[in-house]
């Protein structure tokens, strides 16, 4: 068990800079789209169709009390370090939760509450809640603990409601409604971002260039303020992502690997990757989220284009092990095969409630 916990910490230690990304909500008329870039050194990963009805115990150990829950909603997530550890995703009710790197994050200290770590917190929200209001109403009932990755969260739902959720001084700080005048998030606190970006909201010229967090936020704020109502919303969202993308790594900005536009009302995912730049789509209404069949996965860099709904394969621990191994093959860590095996099989501990009742 000790080696397993060490692995989880090391696994997340591999991605301390995996999160210098950008996210925003584009809402006009009947369109509600959440868009985000993933910026990092490598772009492998998988999309996971996560069933509803799975009984789960959090991937966390003593002395913490692991959270336990049964997933109420199915979801599709983008994963790079294994199933149940998503970077973000959307559930069948149109709730989308994403994470972005934030150096100043301070997680709560361990306490008596059920706990999980910073990436599985995302899966928990998608499993349990249908709206941002529900997410906010339940903050603090589950403790989220730091392994290594210091992140903040951007959550939006099909109604167009959004929240920037941050952990400042060990406590949740939330910006939503009127306190979220620009529905976007990069890699500074929302308070600092809006203070820097507010003067640019009505500007068409003299916008800050470069790929630093505050500059990206300012450009997103300005572009959201002047969105063209006649433009195709998905194409326009991809164009906005392109404006804040990074073509190559430098000291603070990694290469943009994934660009994702989630249609929260229609529950349709649109995405492109650096390795496979043709646009791909996935309509959640065409997916079976029943836990009577296995979770399903597909390579995020599949060369296919268009609708992917019929191209997923059944999840297996071997596929998960392959992803975990690939994520570790970066020179940052060399972990024993038995540790990889144990972690790759963690999702198998989830039990379908329907089967458990039989």
ZIHU-V135806 format. One record per pair of residues at least 24 apart in sequence whose ideal C-beta (glycine too) atoms are under 6 Angstrom apart, sorted by the first residue. I is the first residue (numbers start at 1). GAP is how many residues later the second one is. D is the distance in whole Angstrom. If there is no record, write none. Layout:
I,GAP,D
I,GAP,D
This chain:
1,60,6
3,336,5
4,338,5
5,56,5
7,328,6
7,332,5
7,336,6
8,139,6
9,138,5
9,139,6
10,323,5
11,70,5
12,135,4
12,136,4
12,137,5
13,135,4
14,318,5
19,81,5
19,82,3
19,132,6
20,81,5
20,167,5
20,233,6
21,79,5
22,164,5
22,194,5
22,222,5
23,75,5
23,131,5
23,162,5
24,160,4
24,196,5
25,131,5
25,137,5
25,158,4
26,211,5
27,133,4
28,201,6
31,202,4
32,126,6
32,128,5
32,232,5
32,233,5
33,200,6
33,204,5
33,228,6
33,230,6
34,62,5
34,122,5
34,228,5
35,202,4
35,206,5
35,226,5
36,62,5
36,224,5
37,204,5
37,208,6
37,219,5
37,222,5
38,219,5
38,220,4
39,207,5
39,215,4
39,217,5
40,214,5
40,217,5
41,213,6
43,214,3
43,230,6
43,231,5
43,232,5
44,282,5
45,34,6
45,35,4
45,255,4
46,33,6
46,251,5
46,253,6
46,254,6
46,277,6
47,29,6
47,251,5
47,253,6
48,29,5
48,31,5
48,35,5
48,249,5
49,27,6
49,238,6
49,246,6
49,247,4
50,25,5
50,245,6
51,238,5
51,240,4
51,244,6
52,237,5
53,238,4
53,299,6
53,300,5
54,237,5
54,296,4
55,296,5
55,298,6
56,294,5
58,58,4
58,62,6
59,61,6
59,287,6
60,55,5
60,56,6
60,57,6
64,46,5
64,51,4
65,49,5
67,47,4
67,49,5
67,75,5
70,283,6
71,56,4
72,56,6
74,215,3
75,51,4
80,247,6
81,246,5
82,238,6
82,242,5
83,237,5
83,264,5
84,36,6
84,39,6
84,263,5
85,34,4
86,36,5
86,37,6
89,37,6
90,172,5
91,35,4
92,192,6
93,37,4
94,63,6
94,64,3
94,170,4
94,173,6
95,35,6
95,62,5
96,60,5
96,166,5
96,168,6
97,25,5
97,28,5
97,29,6
97,58,5
98,56,5
99,52,4
99,54,5
100,85,6
100,87,6
101,50,6
101,86,5
102,48,6
102,49,6
102,50,4
103,47,6
105,45,4
105,62,5
106,61,6
106,63,6
106,64,5
107,38,6
107,39,4
107,60,5
108,35,6
108,62,5
111,32,6
113,30,4
114,28,6
115,28,4
115,30,5
117,28,5
117,30,5
118,26,6
118,31,5
118,33,5
131,26,5
132,25,5
132,29,5
132,31,5
139,33,5
154,31,4
158,106,4
158,107,5
164,26,4
182,39,4
184,36,4
186,27,4
186,30,5
186,31,4
187,26,4
188,25,5
188,26,6
193,24,4
197,24,5
201,24,5
211,35,5
211,42,4
216,28,4
219,24,6
234,27,5
234,36,5
237,24,5
273,27,6
273,28,5
275,26,4
276,25,5
276,27,6
278,27,4
280,28,6
281,26,5
282,26,5
282,27,6
283,26,6
291,61,4
317,27,5
317,28,5
317,31,6
320,24,4
